Amino acid sequence: CSLLLTSLGVKPGMTVCDMGCGNGYYTLQLAKMVGPQGRVLAVDIQPQMLELLMQRAAEADLENIEPILGQLHDPKLPAGQVDLILLVDVYHEFSHPKHMLDAMRAALAPDGVLVLTEYRAEDPNVPIKPLHKMSKRQIMKEFVPNGFKLVKEFDRLPWQHMMFFQREDRPGQ
């Protein structure tokens, strides 16, 4: 987890999103990384997870977290404002991936980055059920046709792919 966090390139003042935040493990860490001038948009479809997250944020005295109750087809993110969207082992769970990709793409700032981590389907030694894994080939097959361009990969996580995408139409392209 610490290697993943340090590899993101998060800076103070950024607006970041923890997509599928659950009880907020990454949300709380990101909130510390962006500092009081930054903000973390914590998206989940379960109100109970957001309640638990906000209790944990209050205990940690973190006030830069905005809980967002997303929908299966819409994360409810503000258009063009998000510097980084982090998806940790959640994309494969989306029931409406195209809708979610469209919405996340629209939410990214012009130079924003979507960081996808998913368990490696190519590696039989990863101790996760196959339905919770994705191959790089599958990821590329879904992201590229939906307006994303792979700009970086980090291959040093023990069990997961970590792939950085930007909008295909970002300025300067």
matplotlib code that plots the C-alpha trace (Angstrom):
import matplotlib.pyplot as plt

x = [0.0, 2.8, 4.6, 1.3, 0.8, 4.3, 4.1, 1.0, 2.7, 0.2, 1.1, -0.3, -3.3, -4.4, -8.0, -8.0, -10.7, -10.7, -13.2, -14.9, -13.4, -15.0, -14.2, -11.5, -8.1, -6.7, -8.9, -7.4, -3.9, -4.7, -6.2, -2.9, -0.9, -3.0, -3.0, -5.5, -5.4, -6.3, -9.4, -10.3, -13.5, -14.5, -16.9, -18.8, -22.2, -22.8, -24.0, -22.8, -19.2, -19.3, -20.6, -17.8, -15.3, -16.5, -16.3, -12.7, -11.9, -13.3, -11.2, -8.2, -9.1, -9.2, -11.5, -10.6, -12.7, -15.9, -18.1, -20.0, -22.7, -22.2, -24.5, -23.8, -23.5, -22.4, -19.8, -21.2, -17.9, -17.5, -16.6, -13.0, -11.8, -10.1, -6.3, -6.1, -8.7, -7.5, -9.2, -7.8, -9.2, -12.6, -12.9, -13.6, -16.7, -18.4, -21.7, -21.7, -18.0, -18.6, -20.8, -18.3, -15.4, -17.2, -18.0, -14.5, -13.1, -15.3, -14.3, -10.6, -8.8, -7.1, -3.8, -5.6, -4.6, -6.6, -4.6, -5.9, -4.7, -6.1, -4.9, -2.9, -4.8, -1.6, -0.1, -1.5, 0.4, -1.8, -4.0, -7.2, -10.2, -10.0, -13.2, -11.4, -8.4, -7.8, -5.1, -3.3, -4.8, -8.3, -7.6, -6.3, -9.3, -11.7, -9.8, -8.4, -11.7, -13.3, -11.0, -8.0, -4.3, -1.8, 0.9, 2.8, 3.0, 4.4, 5.2, 6.7, 3.6, 3.7, 0.3, -1.3, -1.0, -0.7, -1.5, -1.7, -4.1, -4.9, -7.7, -6.8, -8.0, -6.1, -4.6, -1.3, -1.9]
y = [0.0, 2.4, 1.7, 2.3, 5.6, 6.9, 6.0, 8.2, 11.5, 13.2, 16.8, 19.2, 21.2, 18.6, 17.4, 13.6, 11.0, 7.6, 5.7, 2.9, 4.3, 1.7, 2.5, 4.9, 3.3, 5.2, 8.2, 9.0, 8.6, 10.8, 13.5, 13.8, 13.8, 16.7, 18.6, 21.2, 23.1, 20.0, 17.8, 14.2, 13.2, 9.8, 8.0, 4.8, 3.4, 2.2, 5.0, 2.9, 2.9, 6.7, 7.1, 4.9, 6.8, 10.2, 8.8, 7.8, 11.2, 13.0, 10.9, 11.7, 15.4, 15.5, 18.1, 17.9, 14.8, 15.1, 12.0, 11.3, 8.8, 7.5, 5.4, 2.3, 4.3, 7.7, 8.5, 12.1, 13.8, 17.5, 18.0, 18.9, 19.3, 16.1, 15.9, 12.2, 9.4, 6.3, 3.0, 0.3, -3.2, -1.7, -1.3, -5.0, -4.6, -2.0, -3.1, -0.2, 0.3, 2.4, 4.8, 5.0, 5.5, 8.3, 10.0, 9.7, 11.0, 14.0, 14.6, 14.7, 18.1, 18.7, 17.1, 14.8, 11.2, 8.1, 5.4, 1.9, -0.9, -4.4, -7.9, -9.5, -12.1, -13.1, -14.3, -17.6, -17.1, -14.1, -15.6, -13.9, -15.5, -15.1, -13.0, -10.3, -10.1, -8.3, -8.7, -5.7, -6.7, -6.6, -3.2, -1.7, -3.2, -1.3, 2.0, 3.0, 2.8, 4.9, 7.9, 7.1, 6.9, 4.9, 7.3, 5.3, 1.9, 1.0, -2.8, -3.1, -3.9, -7.5, -8.6, -5.8, -3.8, -0.1, 1.8, 5.6, 6.9, 10.4, 11.7, 11.0, 14.6, 16.5, 19.8, 19.7, 16.4]
z = [0.0, 0.8, -2.5, -4.3, -2.5, -3.1, -6.8, -7.4, -7.6, -5.3, -4.4, -1.8, -3.1, -5.6, -6.0, -6.0, -6.0, -4.3, -6.4, -4.5, -1.3, 1.0, 4.7, 3.5, 3.9, 0.8, 1.3, 4.7, 3.4, 0.3, 2.5, 4.4, 1.1, -0.5, 2.7, 4.0, 0.6, -1.3, -1.3, -1.6, -3.3, -1.7, -3.9, -2.9, -3.7, -0.1, 2.3, 5.2, 3.9, 3.5, 7.1, 8.4, 6.4, 7.7, 11.3, 10.7, 9.1, 12.1, 14.5, 12.4, 12.3, 8.5, 7.0, 3.3, 2.5, 0.6, 0.6, -2.6, -2.9, -6.4, -8.5, -10.5, -13.7, -12.4, -9.7, -9.4, -9.8, -10.8, -14.5, -15.4, -11.8, -10.7, -10.9, -10.0, -9.9, -8.0, -8.6, -6.3, -7.2, -8.0, -11.7, -12.4, -10.1, -12.2, -13.6, -16.1, -17.0, -20.2, -18.3, -15.5, -17.9, -19.6, -16.3, -14.9, -18.2, -18.0, -14.4, -15.1, -15.3, -18.7, -17.4, -14.9, -14.5, -13.8, -12.0, -12.2, -10.0, -10.6, -9.6, -12.4, -14.4, -16.2, -12.9, -11.6, -8.3, -7.3, -4.6, -5.8, -7.6, -11.4, -11.5, -9.4, -11.8, -15.0, -17.7, -19.2, -22.6, -21.1, -19.5, -22.7, -24.7, -22.4, -21.7, -25.1, -27.1, -24.4, -24.8, -22.6, -23.4, -21.3, -20.3, -17.6, -15.9, -12.5, -12.4, -8.9, -6.9, -5.8, -7.2, -9.1, -12.3, -11.8, -15.0, -15.5, -18.1, -19.3, -21.6, -25.2, -26.1, -23.5, -24.5, -26.3, -27.9]

ax = plt.figure().add_subplot(projection="3d")
ax.plot(x, y, z, "-o")
ax.set_aspect("equal")
plt.show()
